[in-house]
Amino acid sequence: MTDTPIPWRPLPLNRFLIGVCHYPEQEPRTVWSEDADLMAQAGIETIRVGEFAWNVIEPSEGRFDFSLFDDAIALFAQRGIDTIFCTPTATPPRWLTERHPGILRADAAGVPLRHGSRQHCDVTHPIYRDYSRRITRALADHYRDHPHVVGWQTDNELNTHFSETHSQAAQAAFRTWLRDRYGDDIEALNEAWGCVFWNRTYDSFDQVETPVDNRPAAADPSHMLDYRRFLAETTRDFQKDQVEILRETNARWFIFHNIGRHNDIDLRAFGSDVDVMGTDLYPLLRDEFTKVGLGYTQAMQLDAFRGWCGNFIIPELQQGGGAHPGLATSAPEPGELRRFTLSSVARGADGVIWFRWTTARFGAEAYWMGILDHDRKPRRRYHELAETIAELKAIRSDVLGTSVDQDIVILAADWENELAQSTFSLGLPSLIELALPLHHSAYVRNLRCGFAAPGDDLSRARVAFIPHLAVWDDRWTPSLTRFVEQGGVLVIGARSGTRDRRNHVLTSTPPGALAELAGVTVSEYGRLPAPGARSILSGPVFQIEKVSEGLAAESTRRVHTLQFADGDPITATHGYEILEPGPETEVLAHWDSRFLKGEAAITRRRLGEGAVVYVGTYLTHPLVDRLFSPIFQAQGVGPVATRAAPGVEVTTRSAPGRVLTFIENTSADVAQVEIDGQVITLPPFGGRMLATET
């Protein structure tokens, strides 16, 4: 398993987790037995507890009381239900912040946050780190030999709300981190940050502060880049403190973390310290950001996450409507709880823990639905959960040891490029957003598509796409060259290979280290308006009726088109490059408007059994259809299903000797799919898994 490339890596667990988040500290003891009975009847095998219970476990400094959780764990164990404990460091107790107010995070103005929410403490503060280690040690020692405490979650959704802190502790820790990084040489830092620009030169590390953007102008991107590296490394170190204690206490425990949003977390590095990575999944919450449907919202999150860590677990899976004081999501319709679950398994989940058992009655999530309603009556969600668990138990032995197949890989799982893009974006979307047209096009066609890092072994893939990786590591080039020579097609996006790790723009002709592999250089580049976006001079490009006649004309003339050998022109977006192809490179598409007319826009260089395609602009759905469709056909990339109704997902997981085909109807209508001559009818949100021996 250790030799398996990460995006295709199975989970190193011998059990498929089936559990629910439970909060015995929030419920009367009088209902625990009934809860345990209902869980056991539904098929629950594990509860996840404790992530917000520090004050219950340590009500005052140094006085530990484990009795509540001891009793709960024992009661649930009598029904055959094991416990995963969470280190409770996401919500430190009030006595701690009163005694040490300096451990609170501070905002960009240096004002400390107040106690009363969560993630209010500063992981850079040495005192908070000490208390974090102490509560972890106390829990680990207390449960070191408990037969029904089987695993641990570190903290809870680290950096979900934000990662920044500008406290005095953070300032000091950042300076120490910079001294280590630059060998205590302030001139090396000045060079790395280009401090001669805007007269920012430092005389000593004591002058350096955490960067604050737009006060009054843009923060330096190299300064911001190092600050975010510092935050990521500090977050990782904070987790490693806990992991080391847990591992040395009981080597049999499995350890994981649950990612909410990975703000300033290098998932490859962060995930290497635990046994399993988890991502919390709330499709109805995240759909507000994509507006393309729950099926795709879920698929995109899980496919992208899998590229960082391989197979994973879902430590929190939405099964009801959610609410915070300022928002409320829709509730899943009948069948969607099951669909959320099996679609997660289809895309790499080897364990599912639903959030939560009972609907919260107070606090910021007082209307976040649980399996049971406020009146604790088991209704539709409970019965659907029981049916879903029965189906999971029927297939889990087949699922364990398999990994998700992906013929198309998007090489966006690289932390340095994610940082470089976010700290100096040029007004462009994130790497994931820039890759969305390709991923979404593959999704609606049921092509097997996922994510990977540019340095990964891609021998299991047929097509790879580099989505505008500004920072290029020369170590990636040989493996990508082999991928192409052995028959793969590599598609390279614009502006790749143009910056170094300091966020400095390279003086070599773009695409720098990729020029030889791509067989092309870039002689000119510039920005184009995004669809519907405002530029400084023009109104919304596709809403010109809302601007004056003069601005409308300006807007229209700034739209540029691409022309392939056949078909209609395709509108370009975000940016253009004029390409100079080498002697072995052919032009696939030219620019077809104004001053760009006739210039090369997309090229192809054949190399060995494969080819390298360079795209001098950014992807749109029409461009993906025109450019990638013939590539997929030539590479033998096609859907598993012969025919599938809109809204039907077909994905596969495999291991030597077996292939599992998952068919999921993401719509509220009856749908049909045809696979190997078999026509399958699916009810609303229904699905099946087909197992085939190979």
C-alpha positions, 0 to 999 in steps of 0.5 A, a space after each residue: 500500500 505504501 507504494 500506491 500513488 496517493 490519489 489512488 491509495 486505499 485506507 490503512 484501516 481494517 474496519 469500515 467506520 459506521 458511526 454518529 457524532 454524540 454529545 452526552 455532556 449536552 443530554 440528560 443522563 436519563 436518555 442515554 440508555 434509550 439513545 444507545 438502544 436506538 443507535 444499536 437498533 439502527 446499526 451504529 457501531 461507533 460514537 464520536 465524542 468530546 471535541 467541545 468538552 474540555 471544561 467538562 473534563 477539566 472543570 478547573 485547572 488541574 482537576 480532572 473529572 472523566 466520570 461523565 464520559 466513563 459512564 457514557 462509554 461504558 453504557 454504549 459499549 454494552 450495546 456493542 458501540 465503540 468510542 472515538 474520542 476527540 481532543 477538546 482543544 477547539 474550545 478551551 475553557 473560560 478559566 484558561 483564557 481568564 488566567 492567560 488572556 494572551 492566548 487569545 487570537 488577535 485580529 488584523 488590528 491587534 484586538 484580541 478575540 473574545 471567549 464565547 465562540 470556538 477556535 478563539 485561542 492562538 495555536 502559536 502561543 507557547 502557553 496554549 500549546 502547553 495546555 493542549 499537550 496537558 489535556 491530551 496527555 490526561 485523556 490519553 493516560 486515562 483511556 490508554 487501556 480502555 478496550 472500547 476507546 478505539 481511535 482519536 480525532 485531533 481537535 476539530 476542523 482546525 482553521 475552519 473559520 480563519 487561520 490568521 492571528 496577529 497577537 503578540 505571541 504570533 508576532 514573536 513566533 513569526 519572527 522566530 520562524 523567519 530567523 530559522 528559515 533565513 538563517 538569522 540573516 535579515 539580508 536574505 529575507 530582504 532579498 526573498 521578499 524583494 524589500 527594495 520595492 516600496 522601500 520596505 527594507 528591514 534592518 532586523 527581524 525585530 522590525 518584521 510584523 505579521 502582514 495585513 492586507 490593504 492597510 493602506 495598500 496591498 500587502 507584499 505577496 512574498 511576505 504574505 506567502 511566508 506568513 501563510 507558510 508559517 500558519 500552516 507549519 504552526 497548525 501542523 506542529 500543534 496537531 503533531 504535539 497531540 499525535 505524538 502523545 497519543 501514539 506513544 500511549 497506545 500504538 493500536 489507536 488510529 488517529 485522524 483529523 476532520 477538515 472543514 475548510 483547509 484554510 492555511 493547511 498543507 494537506 499533504 504534510 498535515 495528513 502525513 502525521 495521522 493515519 487517516 484524513 477526514 473531510 466534513 461533508 455538508 452538501 446543502 451548506 456548500 451548494 450556496 457557493 457553486 449553484 450547480 446542484 448537490 451531486 456536483 457540489 459533493 463530487 467536487 469536494 470529495 474528488 479534490 480532497 482525495 487528490 491530497 490524501 487518497 481514501 478518507 473518512 467522513 467524520 461529519 456527514 450532513 443528514 438533516 437541515 443545518 442552522 446557525 443564527 444567521 443562516 439555515 440550510 434546506 433539509 435533505 429530501 427523502 433518499 438524500 441521506 442515503 445518497 449523500 452516504 453512498 456517493 461518498 463511498 463511491 468517491 473514496 470514503 471508507 467510513 462515515 460518521 453522521 452529524 449529529 445524533 440529537 438535534 441541538 437544543 441550545 447554542 449557535 447550532 440550536 436548530 442543527 438537525 440530528 437523527 432525532 428531532 428535538 422531541 427525540 422521536 425516531 422518524 424519517 431520518 432515523 429509519 432512512 439511516 437504518 436502511 442506509 447502514 444495512 446497505 453499507 454493511 452489505 458492501 463494506 467488505 468489498 469496498 475496503 482495500 479498493 480505491 477510486 479509478 481516475 483516468 483524468 487527473 487535474 494536477 492542482 493538489 500542490 500547496 505552494 501553488 495554492 499559496 502563490 495563487 492566493 497571495 498574488 492572484 492577478 485577479 484570477 480565481 483559485 486553482 480549483 475554480 480554474 479547473 472547474 470547467 474540466 472537472 464539471 465536464 467530466 462529471 456530467 459525462 461520467 468520465 473518471 476524473 480526480 485530482 493529484 499533485 504534479 509530482 505524483 506517479 500518474 501511471 494509472 492516468 491517461 490524461 493530466 491537466 496542469 491548471 496554471 501552476 505558476 511555481 514549478 518544481 524541476 523535480 516534476 518534469 522527468 516524471 511528467 515526461 515519462 508519463 507523456 512518452 509512455 502514452 499519456 496526454 499532458 495539457 498545460 495551462 497558461 502562466 505555468 512555470 512563471 514564478 519561483 518559491 519566493 513569488 518572484 516573477 522569473 526572468 526566463 521566457 515563459 513557460 520557463 522550465 516547461 518550455 522544452 517539454 511543451 515545445 513552445 514559448 510565450 512572446 506576449 500575455 495579458 488579461 481578458 475580462 472574465 464572463 460577467 465581470 467588470 474591468 476598469 474600463 468596461 462594464 460587465 462583458 455579458 451584461 452590456 445593456 446595463 452600461 452606457 453605449 460607449 462602455 458597451 463598445 469597449 466591453 465588446 471589443 475586449 472579448 477575444 475568440 479562438 478558432 480551431 480548424 473547424 467549428 465556430 469561434 470560442 470566446 476566451 476568458 481571463 487572459 491570453 498568451 501569444 505562443 511561439 511554437 518550436 519546430 516539432 510543435 503544431 498549432 491546434 488553434 489560433 486567436 481570431 480577433 483584433 490584434 491577436 488575429 492569426 497568432 498561435 493560441 493552443 499547440 501540441 507537441 508529440 513526444 514518444 507515444 503521447 503528446 503535450 498540449 499547451 493552452 495559452 488561455 483559461 478553460 471554459 466549458 466550450 473550450 473543454 468540449 472542443 479541446 478535450 473531446 478528441 483527446 479523450 476519444 484518442 486516449 480511450 477515456 469514456 464513461 462506464 455506462 453506455 447510457 445514463 439519464 441526466 443526474 445519474 453518477 457512475 463511478 468505479 472503485 477497484 483493487 486487484 481482482 475486483 471492480 465496484 461500479 457505483 450508480 447514483 441518481 442525484 435527482 428527485 426523478 426516476 432515472 435509468 442507466 444502461 451498463 453492459 447491456 443491463 438497463 437499471 431503473 433508479 428511484 429518486 436519489 436511489 442507487 446500486 453497487 455492482 461488483 465484478 471480478 476481474 
